[in-house]
Amino acid sequence: MNEFETIFEELHDLIETWEPRLMAMPYDLILEKRNNQDRNIRQIVGHMVDSASNNTHRIVHLQYQESPLRFPNYATHGNNDRWIAIQDYESADWHNLVNLWKYANLHIIHVMKNVDPSKLENQWYYDENTLISLREGIVDYLRHFKLHLDEITELENMDG
């Protein structure tokens, strides 16, 4: 059994649970309520697409490039907000965005399942002083995924 099998199963279960939930959200909920980063649900889902995309690329690069890898960290220095704005998730078709979220995350599960185990200790620079292994990145993906689902739940439960 793959050491990450429980992570893959939980990610898959979350995707299957959340897809219909996201699709059923009313228009005003996905656009109007904002979290402490001033993001609405549409922007959070867009950020999760960016996370899946960037992490997929990182996983691939970590398996064939020299370690430690210098790979752009899209999430620092406000860049994740730039990604959200440049891609204009705020006006993206909601059903298309949810489907993109679903399939980008199903794809990263597939990519993770096919990681060469001999490459799991390869590292990338998260910042100038912090190295993260491919193994740590795979494990942390689930935490990050759930963090953003929790943000969406908070917005769903917010009054007003």
TISE-207193 format. One record per residue: residue in one letter; residue number from 1; chain; x negated, z negated, y negated of N, C-alpha, C in turn. Coordinates in pm, 1 decimal, padded with zeros to 6 digits. Each point is the difference from the previous one (the first is absolute). Layout:
% TISE-207193
A|NUM|A|X|Z|Y|X|Z|Y|X|Z|Y
...
***
This chain:
% TISE-207193
M|1|A|-00084.4|00000.0|00119.4|00084.4|00000.0|-00119.4|-00088.4|00000.0|-00125.0
N|2|A|00036.6|00079.5|-00097.2|-00071.4|00008.3|-00126.0|00008.9|-00134.5|-00072.9
E|3|A|-00113.2|-00044.9|-00058.0|-00001.8|-00130.8|-00066.9|00095.5|-00008.1|-00118.4
F|4|A|00043.8|00113.8|-00047.9|00088.4|00004.8|-00116.6|00145.2|00029.4|00037.2
E|5|A|00032.5|-00000.3|00127.5|00132.7|00041.9|00044.7|00112.5|-00078.0|-00067.8
T|6|A|-00017.9|-00130.0|-00018.2|00106.4|-00078.5|-00065.0|00017.4|00041.9|-00146.7
I|7|A|-00109.9|00038.0|-00064.7|00008.5|00049.5|-00137.9|00079.1|00129.7|-00003.0
F|8|A|-00031.7|00091.3|00092.4|00070.5|00128.3|00004.7|00148.6|-00021.1|00026.1
E|9|A|00031.2|-00088.0|00093.7|00139.9|-00026.3|00033.6|00074.9|-00060.1|-00118.3
E|10|A|-00063.6|-00094.6|-00068.9|00067.5|-00061.9|-00114.3|00019.5|00100.0|-00113.2
L|11|A|-00101.7|00081.3|-00027.9|00015.7|00103.3|-00102.3|00113.8|00094.7|00036.2
H|12|A|00002.2|00045.0|00123.2|00105.1|00092.0|00044.1|00137.8|-00064.1|-00013.2
D|13|A|00012.1|-00125.4|00043.3|00128.4|-00070.2|-00010.4|00043.3|-00014.9|-00145.5
L|14|A|-00094.6|-00030.8|-00089.2|00032.9|-00012.7|-00142.2|00046.8|00133.7|-00057.8
I|15|A|-00065.8|00106.7|00037.8|00040.2|00132.9|-00047.3|00142.1|00031.5|00046.2
E|16|A|00027.2|-00025.1|00127.0|00133.2|00029.5|00055.4|00108.5|-00086.8|-00063.9
T|17|A|-00033.7|-00123.9|-00031.9|00095.8|-00090.4|-00063.4|00022.6|00035.5|-00146.5
W|18|A|-00109.0|00032.0|-00068.9|00007.4|00019.8|-00144.3|00047.5|00138.3|-00042.6
E|19|A|-00020.7|00102.3|00080.6|00041.7|00133.5|-00043.0|00148.9|00004.2|-00035.2
P|20|A|00091.2|-00042.4|00088.5|00142.5|00005.8|-00039.0|00032.3|-00095.8|-00114.2
R|21|A|-00069.2|-00111.1|-00005.2|00021.7|-00096.3|-00108.3|-00037.2|00062.4|-00134.4
L|22|A|-00115.0|00066.7|-00004.7|-00041.8|00066.0|-00123.8|00096.6|00112.6|-00036.6
M|23|A|00038.2|00079.8|00098.6|00089.1|00113.3|-00025.5|00134.5|-00044.9|-00056.8
A|24|A|00043.1|-00119.0|00038.6|00131.9|-00049.6|-00042.1|-00002.1|-00071.1|-00135.4
M|25|A|-00115.5|-00018.2|-00058.4|-00006.6|-00074.4|-00126.9|00066.8|00077.0|-00112.4
P|26|A|00076.3|-00070.4|-00082.1|00064.2|00066.4|-00114.2|-00102.2|00042.9|-00105.4
Y|27|A|00035.8|00105.5|-00069.0|-00086.6|00061.0|-00100.5|-00049.3|-00101.2|-00102.8
D|28|A|00089.1|-00083.9|-00050.0|-00040.9|-00094.7|-00104.2|-00100.6|-00101.8|00054.6
L|29|A|00011.9|-00037.9|00125.4|-00093.7|-00095.3|00057.9|-00139.8|00059.2|00008.8
I|30|A|-00012.2|00123.7|00044.8|-00134.0|00057.1|00018.5|-00069.0|00033.3|-00131.6
L|31|A|00077.8|00011.7|-00106.6|-00059.8|00038.4|-00128.1|-00009.3|-00112.3|-00102.8
E|32|A|00095.2|-00089.8|-00003.1|00009.5|-00090.7|-00113.8|-00075.4|-00130.9|00015.6
K|33|A|00004.5|-00061.3|00115.4|-00067.4|-00129.0|00017.1|-00150.0|00022.7|00015.8
R|34|A|-00078.1|-00089.0|-00063.2|-00146.2|00015.7|00001.1|-00067.0|-00129.4|00042.0
N|35|A|-00112.6|00015.3|00070.5|-00075.7|-00117.4|00045.2|-00097.8|-00044.7|-00108.9
N|36|A|-00085.6|-00096.1|00034.4|-00093.7|-00054.3|-00099.3|-00109.6|00099.9|-00038.5
Q|37|A|-00010.7|00110.4|00071.3|-00093.4|00107.4|-00037.7|00072.7|00110.5|-00076.4
D|38|A|00125.3|-00027.4|-00037.7|00085.1|00094.5|-00071.6|00028.8|00126.1|00081.1
R|39|A|00009.4|-00016.5|00132.9|00033.0|00111.7|00088.3|00141.9|-00016.5|00052.9
N|40|A|00071.6|00112.4|00004.8|00130.3|-00001.8|00064.3|-00018.1|00035.3|00148.2
I|41|A|00107.1|-00003.1|00075.5|-00009.4|00024.0|00144.5|-00050.8|00140.4|00028.2
R|42|A|00042.7|00096.8|-00076.6|-00046.7|00137.9|00020.8|-00152.4|00007.0|-00016.4
Q|43|A|-00051.9|-00069.5|-00100.0|-00144.3|00000.3|-00022.9|-00075.0|-00077.4|00109.0
I|44|A|00059.0|-00107.9|00049.1|-00062.7|-00075.8|00109.5|-00008.2|00087.1|00124.7
V|45|A|00107.3|00070.3|00032.3|-00001.0|00088.0|00116.6|-00103.5|00111.0|-00020.3
G|46|A|-00007.3|00054.5|-00120.3|-00102.5|00100.3|-00029.8|-00140.2|-00054.6|00018.8
H|47|A|-00022.8|-00121.7|-00045.7|-00130.4|-00064.0|00019.8|-00030.2|-00015.8|00149.1
M|48|A|00101.8|-00031.4|00079.1|-00020.2|-00013.3|00144.7|-00036.2|00134.4|00063.6
V|49|A|00053.5|00109.6|-00053.4|-00039.6|00133.5|00045.4|-00147.4|00023.0|-00033.9
D|50|A|-00038.9|-00034.6|-00123.0|-00139.5|00014.3|-00039.9|-00092.0|-00082.5|00088.9
S|51|A|00043.4|-00119.7|00034.0|-00078.8|-00086.8|00086.5|-00018.7|00063.8|00136.9
A|52|A|00106.7|00053.2|00057.0|-00009.6|00066.1|00130.3|-00095.1|00119.1|-00007.0
S|53|A|00013.8|00079.1|-00105.2|-00084.7|00117.8|-00015.9|-00147.2|-00038.1|-00015.9
N|54|A|-00028.5|-00090.7|-00092.4|-00138.0|-00039.9|-00024.3|-00062.3|-00068.0|00121.4
N|55|A|00076.1|-00084.6|00066.4|-00053.8|-00067.7|00117.8|-00020.2|00096.3|00116.0
T|56|A|00084.3|00099.6|00013.5|-00021.2|00101.7|00103.0|-00132.8|00070.4|-00023.8
H|57|A|-00024.3|00040.5|-00123.2|-00125.8|00067.0|-00032.8|-00119.3|-00092.6|00024.2
R|58|A|00013.5|-00123.6|-00038.4|-00108.7|-00096.1|00018.8|-00031.8|-00016.7|00148.6
I|59|A|00104.3|-00012.4|00082.5|-00020.1|-00016.5|00144.1|-00072.8|00120.9|00057.6
V|60|A|00038.7|00118.8|-00041.5|-00066.3|00120.7|00048.7|-00145.3|00002.5|-00044.9
H|61|A|-00024.9|-00021.9|-00128.9|-00137.2|00002.9|-00052.0|-00089.4|-00104.3|00066.6
L|62|A|00054.4|-00116.7|00026.6|-00079.9|-00106.7|00061.2|-00043.8|00033.3|00141.8
Q|63|A|00056.4|00101.9|00058.7|-00036.9|00035.8|00136.6|-00105.6|00109.5|00008.2
Y|64|A|-00034.2|00061.9|-00112.7|-00102.8|00104.1|00009.6|-00104.6|-00002.6|-00111.6
Q|65|A|00023.0|-00079.0|-00103.8|-00099.1|-00007.8|-00106.6|-00087.0|-00123.5|00017.1
E|66|A|-00111.0|-00000.2|-00070.1|-00094.2|-00110.8|00008.5|00063.1|-00129.4|-00050.5
S|67|A|-00027.7|-00107.0|00071.3|00050.6|-00133.1|-00036.8|-00114.0|-00079.3|-00062.9
P|68|A|00025.7|-00073.2|-00108.6|00127.8|-00017.7|-00068.6|00036.3|00121.8|-00085.1
L|69|A|00127.1|00024.7|-00005.0|00056.6|00115.6|-00067.7|00039.6|-00034.9|-00142.6
R|70|A|-00030.3|00088.7|-00090.4|00051.6|-00011.7|-00136.5|00118.7|00095.0|-00009.0
F|71|A|00118.3|-00058.4|-00007.9|00124.9|00076.3|-00003.7|00079.1|-00050.9|-00118.0
P|72|A|00054.2|00088.3|-00082.0|00072.8|-00048.7|-00117.8|00109.7|-00098.7|00038.5
N|73|A|00003.1|-00112.0|-00069.9|00104.2|-00098.4|00022.7|00108.5|00023.5|-00103.8
Y|74|A|00104.1|00068.5|00040.7|00106.1|00039.4|-00092.1|00074.6|-00120.0|-00058.5
A|75|A|-00015.1|-00118.0|00060.2|00083.9|-00113.9|-00037.7|-00063.5|-00091.8|-00104.3
T|76|A|-00121.4|00027.5|-00043.8|-00063.0|-00089.2|-00097.1|00000.0|00061.7|-00140.0
H|77|A|-00023.5|-00084.1|-00097.2|-00010.4|00039.8|-00141.2|00125.8|00071.1|-00049.5
G|78|A|00116.4|-00038.2|00055.8|00125.8|00059.5|-00042.9|00024.5|00139.3|00054.2
N|79|A|-00088.3|00047.3|00088.3|00015.5|00136.4|00050.1|00127.3|00018.7|00081.0
N|80|A|00043.9|-00103.2|00072.8|00122.7|00016.8|00078.1|00118.7|00030.0|-00092.1
D|81|A|00001.7|-00058.7|-00118.3|00107.0|00031.3|-00095.5|-00014.5|00141.8|-00054.2
R|82|A|-00124.5|00046.5|-00015.1|-00020.5|00139.1|-00041.1|00054.1|00095.6|00106.7
W|83|A|-00027.5|-00032.1|00126.7|00049.9|00083.2|00109.7|00152.7|00006.1|-00004.5
I|84|A|00062.7|-00114.7|-00020.6|00146.7|-00006.9|-00006.0|00052.2|00086.5|-00114.7
A|85|A|-00063.7|-00010.4|-00116.7|00044.8|00075.2|-00117.9|-00026.3|00149.5|00015.2
I|86|A|-00119.3|00036.2|00044.3|-00035.1|00141.6|00010.6|00091.8|00071.5|00099.4
Q|87|A|00036.3|-00068.0|00106.5|00087.6|00061.7|00100.2|00147.7|-00013.8|-00034.5
D|88|A|00028.2|-00071.9|-00107.7|00135.2|-00016.2|-00054.0|00100.5|-00041.8|00106.6
Y|89|A|-00035.4|-00106.7|00072.0|00090.8|-00051.2|00101.8|00133.9|-00042.4|-00059.1
E|90|A|-00000.8|-00036.5|-00126.0|00122.4|-00045.4|-00064.4|00110.2|00106.3|00001.7
S|91|A|-00037.9|00126.6|-00001.7|00103.1|00104.5|00001.4|00003.1|00077.5|00132.3
A|92|A|-00074.3|-00046.4|00098.3|-00000.5|00067.6|00130.3|00136.3|-00013.9|00067.8
D|93|A|00036.9|00100.6|00076.4|00122.2|-00007.9|00078.5|-00014.1|-00116.9|00098.2
W|94|A|00094.9|-00093.4|-00004.6|-00008.5|-00123.6|00077.9|-00007.3|00026.2|00150.1
H|95|A|00086.6|00086.8|00050.9|-00000.3|00025.9|00144.5|-00130.9|00065.0|00044.1
N|96|A|-00052.3|00092.2|-00080.0|-00129.4|00060.5|00032.6|-00111.0|-00104.8|-00001.6
L|97|A|00003.4|-00088.1|-00100.0|-00103.1|-00102.5|-00010.6|00005.3|-00095.8|00118.6
V|98|A|00118.3|-00041.9|00039.0|00012.1|-00090.4|00115.5|-00048.9|00070.0|00126.2
N|99|A|00033.8|00127.1|00016.0|-00049.9|00073.4|00116.9|-00151.9|00014.0|-00003.8
L|100|A|-00055.9|00025.6|-00116.8|-00145.4|00006.9|-00012.6|-00062.8|-00133.6|00037.1
W|101|A|00057.8|-00108.5|-00048.9|-00046.0|-00135.4|00034.4|00002.8|-00019.7|00151.2
K|102|A|00111.7|00035.9|00060.5|00014.8|-00017.1|00145.5|-00106.6|00078.8|00075.4
Y|103|A|-00010.0|00128.1|-00028.1|-00088.8|00085.0|00079.3|-00147.6|-00022.1|-00031.3
A|104|A|-00033.2|-00036.8|-00123.7|-00139.6|-00034.0|-00031.6|-00042.8|-00123.5|00078.0
N|105|A|00091.9|-00095.1|00014.9|-00032.9|-00122.2|00072.8|00003.0|00020.1|00151.0
L|106|A|00088.0|00084.9|00049.9|-00006.3|00033.7|00142.8|-00130.7|00072.7|00030.8
H|107|A|-00043.7|00083.2|-00093.5|-00125.9|00072.4|00020.4|-00119.9|-00095.0|00000.4
I|108|A|-00002.9|-00095.7|-00091.7|-00115.6|-00090.9|-00001.0|-00004.2|-00083.1|00128.6
I|109|A|00115.1|-00033.6|00055.4|00000.5|-00068.6|00129.6|-00067.0|00089.9|00104.7
H|110|A|00035.9|00126.0|00000.6|-00059.7|00096.4|00093.7|-00152.1|00006.6|-00019.6
V|111|A|-00043.4|00008.1|-00124.6|-00143.3|00007.6|-00030.4|-00070.4|-00127.4|00046.5
M|112|A|00058.6|-00115.3|-00028.4|-00059.0|-00127.1|00042.4|-00009.9|-00008.5|00152.6
K|113|A|00101.0|00050.2|00069.0|-00001.5|-00004.9|00146.7|-00113.8|00083.6|00058.0
N|114|A|-00047.4|00095.2|-00076.2|-00103.0|00091.2|00049.2|-00138.0|-00027.1|-00056.9
V|115|A|-00019.0|-00116.8|-00060.2|-00131.4|-00036.2|-00053.1|-00099.0|-00016.2|00114.9
D|116|A|-00118.6|00051.6|-00021.0|-00109.4|-00017.7|00095.8|-00042.8|-00146.8|-00005.7
P|117|A|00017.0|-00075.2|00109.3|-00032.7|-00143.3|-00001.9|-00145.3|-00028.8|-00040.1
S|118|A|-00089.3|00094.6|00023.2|-00140.7|-00021.6|-00037.2|-00020.9|00005.8|-00151.5
K|119|A|00102.2|00039.9|-00074.4|-00010.0|00012.6|-00146.6|00066.9|-00116.6|-00073.6
L|120|A|00057.1|-00095.0|00072.8|00078.0|-00107.7|-00063.4|-00080.9|-00090.4|-00091.5
E|121|A|-00129.6|-00006.6|00018.6|-00082.9|-00083.7|-00087.6|-00058.1|00078.5|-00116.8
N|122|A|00025.0|00130.8|-00007.3|-00042.0|00077.0|-00116.6|00068.7|-00058.2|-00122.8
Q|123|A|-00069.6|00003.0|-00112.5|00049.2|-00067.9|-00119.8|00009.4|00094.1|-00119.0
W|124|A|00083.6|-00041.4|-00094.5|00009.0|00067.6|-00128.7|-00005.3|-00104.8|-00109.8
Y|125|A|-00043.2|00044.6|-00117.4|-00007.0|-00088.6|-00116.1|00137.8|-00009.1|-00064.2
Y|126|A|00059.2|-00118.5|00009.8|00125.4|-00025.4|-00070.1|-00026.0|-00008.4|-00149.9
D|127|A|-00107.7|-00068.0|-00033.7|-00051.6|-00003.5|-00136.6|-00151.2|-00010.5|00011.6
E|128|A|-00067.6|-00019.5|-00109.9|-00146.6|-00000.7|00001.8|-00059.6|-00106.1|00091.6
N|129|A|00072.3|-00108.9|00022.8|-00054.7|-00112.1|00076.5|00070.8|-00027.6|00131.1
T|130|A|00105.3|00073.6|00031.7|00081.2|-00031.9|00117.1|00004.9|00116.9|00096.9
L|131|A|-00042.9|-00026.3|00122.2|00009.7|00098.9|00106.8|00115.1|-00037.2|00092.3
I|132|A|00074.6|00100.3|00044.1|00111.7|-00021.0|00092.0|-00019.6|00093.0|00118.5
S|133|A|00013.9|-00054.9|00119.7|-00015.4|00082.7|00119.9|00129.0|00077.2|00026.9
L|134|A|-00014.5|00104.5|00078.8|00116.7|00076.2|00042.2|00097.3|-00091.4|00073.4
R|135|A|-00051.7|-00087.3|00084.2|00086.4|-00096.5|00071.5|00079.7|-00084.4|-00099.8
E|136|A|-00068.5|-00055.3|-00100.7|00068.2|-00082.9|-00100.5|00103.9|00080.7|-00076.7
G|137|A|-00030.4|00125.9|-00028.6|00094.4|00084.8|-00071.6|00127.2|00025.0|00079.2
I|138|A|-00014.7|00021.2|00129.6|00116.9|00021.9|00085.6|00085.8|-00126.4|00003.4
V|139|A|-00064.8|-00114.1|00018.7|00074.2|-00126.2|00006.2|00069.5|-00028.0|-00133.2
D|140|A|-00069.1|00026.4|-00110.2|00055.2|-00031.5|-00131.8|00113.5|00093.4|-00040.6
Y|141|A|00007.2|00118.0|00059.2|00104.2|00094.5|-00038.7|00139.3|-00060.4|00019.1
L|142|A|00019.7|-00068.3|00109.8|00130.3|-00062.4|00026.4|00032.6|-00104.9|-00106.5
R|143|A|-00097.1|-00082.4|-00037.4|00023.0|-00101.3|-00103.6|00042.9|00066.3|-00130.2
H|144|A|-00070.6|00104.4|-00039.3|00029.7|00071.0|-00124.2|00138.6|00064.7|00005.7
F|145|A|00032.5|00059.6|00112.3|00129.9|00062.8|00020.9|00111.7|-00102.8|-00018.2
K|146|A|-00015.1|-00114.3|00065.5|00101.5|-00105.7|-00007.4|00008.4|-00060.9|-00140.1
L|147|A|-00111.6|-00009.9|-00070.0|-00000.9|-00050.8|-00137.0|00095.5|00081.7|-00086.6
H|148|A|-00006.8|00132.1|00013.2|00085.3|00085.0|-00082.6|00145.7|-00000.6|00046.4
L|149|A|00022.4|-00015.0|00128.7|00138.8|-00015.8|00045.9|00058.7|-00130.0|-00052.8
D|150|A|-00081.7|-00104.3|-00005.4|00045.9|-00127.2|-00057.3|00033.7|00015.5|-00148.5
E|151|A|-00078.6|00079.0|-00072.6|00030.7|00025.9|-00141.3|00135.6|00069.2|-00014.2
I|152|A|00026.7|00094.3|00088.1|00128.5|00070.5|-00004.1|00113.6|-00097.3|00029.3
T|153|A|-00019.8|-00087.1|00099.2|00102.0|-00100.3|00032.7|00026.7|-00090.2|-00119.8
E|154|A|-00104.8|-00041.8|-00069.8|00017.7|-00083.5|-00119.1|00082.6|00072.5|-00105.4
L|155|A|-00026.9|00128.1|-00019.0|00077.1|00077.3|-00098.5|00145.5|00015.8|00044.0
E|156|A|00022.1|00016.6|00129.0|00138.2|00009.1|00051.9|00076.4|-00128.5|-00028.5
N|157|A|-00068.3|-00112.1|00009.2|00064.8|-00130.9|-00013.8|00003.1|-00052.5|-00143.7
M|158|A|-00058.9|00074.4|-00090.6|-00007.3|-00042.4|-00139.6|00136.5|00012.8|-00066.3
D|159|A|00036.3|-00100.1|-00077.7|00125.8|00006.0|-00073.2|-00011.7|00099.6|-00115.5
G|160|A|00111.5|00059.8|-00034.5|00004.8|00089.7|-00115.7|-00040.4|00133.4|00035.8
***
